[in-house]
């Protein structure tokens, strides 16, 4: 599994749902930016970097290939968000709920990868 060695939080004021931008550093050598900490109806969650398509919808451009990795990233980012802002960010991970699968996200097959099965 990847090792997140740093999380950088930039708090956002005045937005209805967006609370912060985050960047994660992997193994002290690769930065992934534009993750977003969003306050939804069911608590806080981490949205992956995305770009706007010509039709106005959004498409994630970087995302975890497994739920375990998604949960790991979300936990690290939300813990950093809590320590930076002082806001309690109860995530789906802490409540034991399964993460919501968004049907609009591209699957790994669309990028030419084969999904790995967890043993």
C-alpha positions in Angstrom: 0.0 0.0 0.0 1.1 3.5 -0.6 2.6 5.6 2.2 1.2 9.1 2.7 4.1 11.1 4.2 2.4 14.5 4.3 -1.0 16.1 4.0 -1.4 19.8 3.3 -4.7 21.5 4.1 -5.9 24.9 2.8 -9.1 26.0 4.6 -11.8 27.6 2.5 -14.2 30.2 3.9 -17.6 31.3 2.5 -18.4 28.3 0.4 -21.7 26.4 0.9 -20.2 22.9 1.0 -16.4 23.1 0.2 -14.5 23.3 3.5 -10.9 22.9 2.3 -8.5 21.8 -0.4 -5.9 19.2 0.4 -2.7 17.8 -1.2 -1.1 14.6 -0.2 2.5 13.6 -0.6 3.3 10.0 -1.4 6.5 8.5 -0.2 8.1 11.9 0.1 8.4 12.1 -3.7 5.0 12.6 -5.4 2.3 15.2 -4.7 -1.4 14.8 -5.6 -3.2 18.1 -5.2 -6.8 19.4 -5.6 -8.4 16.9 -3.3 -11.4 18.6 -1.7 -12.9 18.3 1.8 -16.6 18.6 1.3 -19.4 18.7 4.0 -22.3 16.6 2.7 -25.6 15.6 4.2 -23.9 12.6 5.8 -20.8 14.3 7.1 -17.5 15.1 5.6 -15.9 13.3 2.7 -12.9 13.7 0.4 -13.5 14.3 -3.3 -10.7 13.4 -5.7 -9.2 15.8 -8.2 -11.4 16.4 -11.2 -11.8 18.4 -14.3 -14.9 19.9 -16.0 -15.9 18.2 -19.2 -17.3 20.1 -22.2 -20.9 19.2 -21.2 -20.4 20.8 -17.8 -20.1 17.6 -15.8 -17.0 16.6 -13.9 -14.7 13.7 -14.3 -12.2 12.5 -11.7 -8.6 12.6 -13.1 -6.9 10.8 -10.2 -8.5 8.3 -7.9 -7.8 5.2 -5.8 -8.2 1.8 -7.5 -9.4 0.1 -4.3 -11.8 0.9 -1.5 -9.0 0.2 1.1 -6.9 2.9 -0.6 -9.8 5.3 -0.8 -10.5 4.9 2.9 -6.9 5.3 3.8 -6.6 8.6 1.9 -9.9 9.9 3.3 -8.9 9.0 6.9 -5.5 10.8 6.5 -7.0 13.9 4.9 -9.8 14.2 7.4 -7.5 13.8 10.4 -5.3 16.5 9.0 -8.4 18.7 8.3 -9.5 18.2 12.0 -6.1 19.1 13.4 -5.8 22.2 11.0 -9.2 23.6 11.5 -10.4 22.2 14.8 -13.6 21.0 13.2 -14.7 17.5 13.9 -15.0 15.7 10.6 -16.9 12.4 11.1 -16.4 10.4 8.0 -18.2 7.3 6.6 -15.2 5.3 7.7 -15.7 6.1 11.4 -19.4 5.4 11.2 -18.8 2.0 9.5 -20.9 2.9 6.5 -19.9 1.7 3.1 -18.5 4.4 0.8 -20.8 5.6 -1.9 -19.9 4.4 -5.3 -20.4 7.2 -7.9 -21.5 5.8 -11.2 -20.1 8.8 -13.1 -16.5 7.9 -12.3 -14.4 6.1 -14.8 -13.5 2.5 -14.0 -10.0 1.3 -14.1 -10.8 -0.6 -17.3 -11.4 2.6 -19.1 -7.8 3.6 -18.4 -6.5 0.3 -19.7 -5.8 -1.2 -16.3 -7.0 -4.5 -14.9 -8.5 -4.3 -11.4 -6.6 -6.1 -8.8 -8.5 -8.4 -6.5 -7.8 -8.2 -2.8 -6.8 -11.6 -1.3 
